[in-house]
Amino acid sequence: MVLHVTDALYNPDRTIEDMISKLEITILESNDLSLVSEINQIIINDEYIYIRDRFQNGGVVIFDINGKFVRRLTHGQAPEEIVIARSIFYDESTGYLYVYDDTSGKVLKLTKDGAFVSTSYIDGYISVNTRGGIL
């Protein structure tokens, strides 16, 4: 499930209640690595919660569906690291998580629990829509 809160912001006739049929609260584990600041995007599947935030200039934090911290993606210039996560996308058909880092011109392919699989480098820029999805 991907909840786009911006849908309600840009469409005054639509409310959060229109987008949510069931609400559950999950308390996320709190430790030094799991801290988030300004949340930009949240993706939830049957097993994990992915949060793209502004902490440390744009990070990605992964929790299991019960709120237990799994990992924070590493910042840096190496192929398996991100500088700034511009967008995240979870492909339900393959079970892979993709992270677009426009600063270093790459897309990371990760397992659903965030383990590094591969990096694809791109020439140019990938357009990202207002909902955080890669176009």
Residue pairs with C-beta under 8 A, 6 or more apart in sequence:
1 43
1 44
1 45
2 42
2 43
2 44
2 90
2 131
2 133
3 19
3 20
3 42
3 44
4 19
4 131
4 132
5 16
6 130
6 131
7 14
7 19
7 131
8 14
8 15
8 16
8 18
8 19
10 130
26 49
26 63
26 65
26 66
26 67
27 67
28 34
28 49
28 63
28 67
28 69
29 63
29 67
29 68
29 69
31 69
33 61
33 69
33 71
33 72
34 61
34 63
34 69
34 72
35 55
36 51
36 53
36 55
36 59
36 61
37 53
37 54
37 55
38 53
38 54
38 55
39 51
39 52
39 53
40 52
40 53
40 54
40 58
40 132
41 50
41 51
41 52
41 87
41 88
41 132
42 49
42 50
42 51
42 52
43 49
43 50
43 88
43 89
43 90
44 50
44 65
45 65
45 90
45 92
45 112
46 65
47 64
47 65
47 112
47 113
48 62
48 63
48 64
48 65
48 70
48 112
48 113
49 62
49 63
49 64
49 65
49 67
50 60
50 61
50 62
50 88
50 90
50 97
51 60
51 61
51 62
51 63
52 58
52 59
52 60
52 85
52 87
52 88
52 132
53 59
53 60
53 61
55 61
56 75
57 75
57 83
57 84
58 82
58 83
58 84
58 85
58 86
59 72
59 73
59 75
59 82
59 85
60 72
60 73
60 82
60 85
60 88
60 99
60 114
61 69
61 71
61 72
61 73
62 69
62 70
62 71
62 72
62 73
62 113
62 114
63 69
63 70
64 70
70 113
70 114
71 113
71 114
73 81
73 82
73 85
73 99
73 108
73 110
73 114
74 80
74 81
74 82
75 81
75 82
75 83
76 82
76 83
77 83
77 104
79 106
79 119
80 108
80 116
80 119
82 99
82 101
82 104
82 108
83 101
83 103
83 104
84 101
84 102
84 103
85 99
85 100
85 101
86 100
86 101
86 102
86 103
86 128
87 99
87 100
87 126
87 128
87 132
87 133
87 134
88 97
88 98
88 99
88 100
88 132
89 97
89 98
89 100
89 133
89 134
90 96
90 97
90 98
90 112
91 97
91 98
95 111
95 112
96 109
96 110
96 111
96 112
96 117
97 109
97 110
97 111
97 112
97 114
98 107
98 108
98 109
98 110
98 134
99 107
99 108
99 110
100 106
100 107
100 126
100 128
100 134
101 107
101 108
102 125
102 126
102 128
105 121
105 122
105 123
105 124
106 119
106 120
106 121
106 122
107 119
107 120
107 122
107 126
107 134
108 116
108 117
108 118
108 119
109 117
109 118
109 119
109 120
110 116
110 117
111 117
126 134
126 135
127 134
127 135
128 134
128 135
129 135
